[in-house]
Amino acid sequence: MTSFPFRLIFVRHGETSYNAENRLQGQRDIPLNARGRDQARSIGKTLHVSLGGEIGRLEAAGAFFASPLKRARETMEIARAAMDLPPKNYRLDPALKEISFGQWEGLTWAEVRVRDPSGLKARHTDKWNFVPPGGESYAMLAERVRPWLASLAGDAFVVAHGGVARALMTLIAGVLPVIAAEAPIVQGRAIVFEDGRYRWIG
């Protein structure tokens, strides 16, 4: 897309039991585990200190958005409480849901390797464009996120998923898809997208 004129603060949801088990989560609605709740609280406190008055400006503009999946909503509400904000004052958007892994959801990568070795090989060949059976590719996810991003009228604070972060890397920061597809998106930290670049906080 053309240059993104605003600042976007992105937080990936905290850890879930599926994350801990290296299990494909996709659009399954899995809640945070205890570690994930601690991560959400910690990044909320970190951002409250590092962003200062910007948090208040974003709140006044109603610029907090989250994926409707429970792990993102929980992360948002815990982080907002840690930032001394009313936990539930944010907007949901289905465009921010995680990438769908289709029939692979609920499986570990080891199980995928046994059940669909040719599919896994195809994914390794072109991770950005590979579509799991019944699922979607990162390229498809980026096209899902693009209209939401274009609809923003100012700076925003977003809680979503690793796949969404990779899409934003390509759409805002111009990261090549082949690189974005492999980018580690760390839980308990935030990404600030601004001026065609991105940086980590926390």
matplotlib code that plots the C-alpha trace (Angstrom):
import matplotlib.pyplot as plt

x = [0.0, 1.1, 3.0, 1.1, 0.8, 0.1, 1.7, 0.4, 1.3, 0.9, 0.8, 0.5, -1.7, -0.1, 0.7, -2.0, -1.8, -1.6, 1.5, 3.1, 2.5, 3.7, 0.2, -1.4, -4.0, -5.2, -8.8, -9.5, -10.7, -8.2, -7.9, -4.6, -2.8, -1.3, 2.0, 0.0, -1.9, 1.4, 2.8, -0.3, 0.0, 3.7, 3.5, 0.7, 2.8, 5.8, 3.7, 2.1, 5.6, 7.2, 4.3, 3.3, 0.6, 0.2, -2.0, -4.4, -4.6, -5.3, -8.0, -9.6, -9.7, -11.2, -8.2, -7.9, -8.7, -8.5, -9.1, -12.4, -10.6, -10.6, -6.8, -6.6, -9.5, -8.1, -4.7, -6.2, -8.3, -5.4, -3.0, -5.6, -6.1, -2.3, -2.4, -5.0, -7.7, -11.2, -10.6, -13.5, -13.3, -12.0, -13.3, -13.3, -12.7, -12.9, -10.2, -7.7, -8.3, -5.4, -4.5, -6.6, -4.7, -7.8, -7.5, -4.2, -5.6, -5.2, -2.2, 1.4, 4.0, 5.2, 1.6, 1.3, 4.6, 3.1, -0.4, 0.5, 4.2, 3.6, 1.7, 4.4, 7.0, 5.0, 4.7, 8.5, 8.9, 6.7, 5.4, 3.9, 1.6, 1.0, -2.7, -3.2, -6.2, -9.3, -7.2, -5.6, -2.2, -0.3, -0.9, -4.7, -4.4, -2.6, -5.4, -7.9, -6.1, -5.4, -8.9, -9.0, -5.6, -6.7, -9.8, -7.8, -8.0, -5.2, -2.8, -4.0, -3.3, -3.9, -3.9, -4.0, -1.9, 1.5, 0.1, -1.4, 1.9, 3.6, 1.0, 1.5, 5.3, 4.7, 1.9, 3.4, 7.1, 7.8, 9.3, 9.6, 7.0, 9.6, 11.3, 8.0, 6.8, 9.7, 9.8, 9.5, 6.7, 7.4, 4.7, 5.0, 6.5, 5.1, 5.9, 5.7, 5.1, 5.9, 7.5, 7.7, 9.7, 9.1, 10.7, 10.2, 9.3, 9.6]
y = [0.0, 3.6, 5.0, 4.6, 8.1, 7.2, 5.4, 1.9, 0.2, -3.5, -6.1, -9.9, -11.7, -13.5, -17.2, -19.9, -23.6, -24.1, -21.8, -23.7, -27.0, -25.6, -26.4, -24.6, -22.3, -20.3, -19.2, -21.6, -19.6, -20.5, -18.4, -17.1, -19.3, -17.8, -16.9, -15.1, -13.1, -12.1, -11.1, -8.9, -7.2, -6.6, -5.1, -2.9, -1.5, -1.1, 0.8, 3.0, 4.2, 4.4, 6.0, 8.4, 10.9, 9.1, 6.5, 9.2, 10.6, 7.2, 6.6, 10.0, 9.1, 5.7, 4.2, 0.8, -2.2, -6.0, -9.3, -10.8, -14.0, -14.5, -14.5, -11.1, -9.7, -10.9, -9.4, -6.1, -5.9, -6.9, -4.5, -1.6, -2.2, -2.1, 1.3, 2.6, 2.5, 1.0, -2.6, -2.9, 0.4, -0.9, -2.0, -5.5, -6.1, -9.5, -8.4, -8.8, -12.5, -14.8, -16.6, -19.7, -23.0, -24.9, -28.6, -28.2, -26.3, -28.2, -30.2, -29.8, -29.3, -32.9, -34.1, -32.1, -33.6, -37.1, -36.4, -34.0, -34.2, -33.0, -30.0, -29.1, -29.4, -27.1, -24.6, -24.6, -23.9, -20.7, -20.0, -16.6, -18.0, -21.5, -22.3, -25.1, -27.4, -25.3, -22.4, -19.2, -18.0, -15.0, -13.3, -13.8, -12.5, -9.4, -8.7, -9.2, -6.7, -4.1, -2.5, -2.2, -0.5, 1.9, 2.8, 4.2, 7.9, 8.3, 6.6, 3.2, 0.6, -3.0, -6.4, -9.3, -12.2, -13.2, -13.6, -10.1, -8.6, -10.3, -8.8, -5.4, -5.7, -6.0, -3.5, -0.7, -1.3, -2.8, -6.0, -8.6, -11.3, -14.0, -12.3, -11.4, -15.0, -16.1, -13.1, -14.1, -12.2, -12.2, -12.4, -9.9, -7.2, -4.5, -3.4, 0.3, 0.9, 4.4, 6.3, 3.1, 1.2, -0.8, -1.2, -3.3, -2.1, -4.3]
z = [0.0, -0.2, 2.8, 6.0, 7.6, 11.2, 14.1, 15.0, 18.2, 17.9, 20.7, 20.0, 22.5, 25.4, 25.6, 25.5, 26.2, 22.4, 22.2, 25.0, 23.2, 19.8, 18.6, 15.6, 16.9, 13.9, 14.5, 17.3, 20.3, 22.9, 26.1, 27.7, 30.2, 33.4, 31.7, 28.9, 31.5, 33.1, 29.7, 29.0, 32.3, 31.9, 28.4, 29.6, 32.4, 30.0, 27.5, 30.2, 31.1, 27.6, 25.8, 28.5, 27.3, 24.0, 25.7, 26.8, 23.3, 21.8, 24.4, 23.7, 20.0, 20.6, 18.8, 20.5, 18.3, 18.9, 17.2, 18.4, 19.4, 23.2, 23.6, 22.0, 24.0, 27.3, 26.4, 25.5, 28.7, 31.0, 29.3, 29.4, 33.1, 33.6, 31.7, 34.1, 31.4, 31.6, 30.4, 28.0, 26.1, 22.7, 19.4, 17.8, 14.1, 12.4, 9.9, 12.8, 13.4, 13.1, 9.8, 9.4, 9.3, 8.3, 8.8, 10.5, 13.5, 16.7, 15.5, 16.5, 13.8, 14.4, 13.8, 10.6, 9.4, 9.8, 8.5, 5.6, 4.7, 1.1, 2.4, 4.9, 2.2, 0.0, 2.9, 3.4, -0.3, -0.3, 3.2, 2.3, -0.5, 0.8, 1.7, 4.2, 3.4, 4.3, 5.5, 4.1, 3.2, 4.6, 1.3, 1.8, 5.3, 4.2, 1.7, 4.6, 6.8, 4.0, 4.0, 7.8, 7.7, 5.0, 7.1, 10.0, 10.4, 12.9, 15.2, 16.7, 19.3, 18.2, 19.9, 17.5, 16.3, 14.9, 11.4, 11.5, 12.6, 9.6, 7.3, 8.8, 8.3, 4.6, 4.3, 6.5, 6.7, 3.2, 4.6, 1.8, 2.2, 2.2, 5.2, 7.0, 6.8, 8.9, 11.4, 15.1, 16.7, 20.4, 23.1, 25.9, 23.7, 21.4, 17.8, 16.9, 13.1, 12.1, 9.1, 7.0, 9.7, 12.8, 16.2, 19.3, 22.8, 25.9]

ax = plt.figure().add_subplot(projection="3d")
ax.plot(x, y, z, "-o")
ax.set_aspect("equal")
plt.show()
